[in-house]
Amino acid sequence: MMMRNGVVSLLALASTAFCAAGAHAAPDMQALADKSGCFSCHSVQTKIVGPAFVDVAAKYKGDADAPAKLAKKVREGGKGVWGRIPMPPHPNLNEDEAKQLVAWVLSAGS
């Protein structure tokens, strides 16, 4: 278990470095994602427990309903779209924060 946590932390740091260096630099969203625990299960480029942000962006590219649908899923949790492991709800995020995070995630593919 300790090794897994180390790998997750390392991947989270790598995705943070990628965001800070790349076109997706949005320090406020990166900090909010980190504070909200997003990097415990996700990274920008690589699947950890949940899908990579680039995979989410690719899946929902061109879907005009995706931002609202995904913001709701972030706040309420979800399951079944990316496999058997559910995404826990994040009720501490307000609606605006969830929408901003989703917009940031969806920009990972551009």
N, C-alpha and C positions, 0 to 999 in steps of 0.2 A: 504494500500500500504506500509506503514511504516513497518508493521509486516512482509510482504513478503520480503522486503529488508533485514530485520534483519535475517530472516530464511536463505535467500540466502547467506548472509555474514557468518552466523554461519556454514552452510554446506561447504562453501568454505574454512573456517578455518579448519574444521574437515578434509576435504580431503587433505589440505596442511599438517596437522599433520600426517595423515596416510602415505602420501608419504614420509615425512621426517623420519618416524619411520620404514617404511617397506622396502621391497626389491626394491621398485620402486623409491627409493630416487635418484633424479637427480636434484639437486638444480638449475642448470642453466635452465633446461626445465620447472621446476616448476615455476621459476621466469618469464620465457618467457610466459608461459600459463597464469599466473596471470596478467602480463603486457598487454597481448593481450585480456584480458577479458574472457578467456575460463571458468573461475570459476563463471562467472555470470550466466551461463546456464548449466554447467556441474559440476559433482563431480566425484571422482574416483569410489565410490561404489553405489551411489544413483542417480536415475533420478531426475533432477530438472526441467528445461525446455527442455533441450536436454538429450540424453541418458547418462548414467553413462559410464565412460571410460571402465570399465570391460565389459559392454554390447557391446560396440563397438569392443573391442578386441575379444570377443566371436563370434560376428557376422562375423568378417572378418578373423578368425583364419584359416590358411592354404591357404588363397587367395593371391597368389603371386602378383596380380595386385593391391591389396588394398593400399599399401603405396603410390604409385604414384597417384592413383585415389583419395584417401582421402586428400593428400596434395593439389591437385588441388581444391578439394571441400572446404578445409579450406580457401584457398586464394580467390576463386570465389563465395563462398556461395553455399547453396544447399537447396533442399526441397523435401518432399515426402517420403524419406526413413524411417524416424522415426516418421512420423505424419504430421500434417498440418502446424505446426509452422516452418518456414524456418530458416536456419542458415544464419546469415548475412555474407557477405564476409569480409575477413581480408586482404585487399590489401597491408597493411603496412608490412606484413610479407614477407620476400623474400622467394624464392623457397626452399633454404636450410633450413631456419628456419621452414617452414611448414613441410618439410620432417622429420626434427628432432622431431618436436612436435608429428607428427603422429606416428613415431616409438616409442616414449615415451608412447603415448596413447595405442598403440597396445600391449605394454609390460605389461599393467595393468592386463591382464588376466593370466600372467604367474607367 
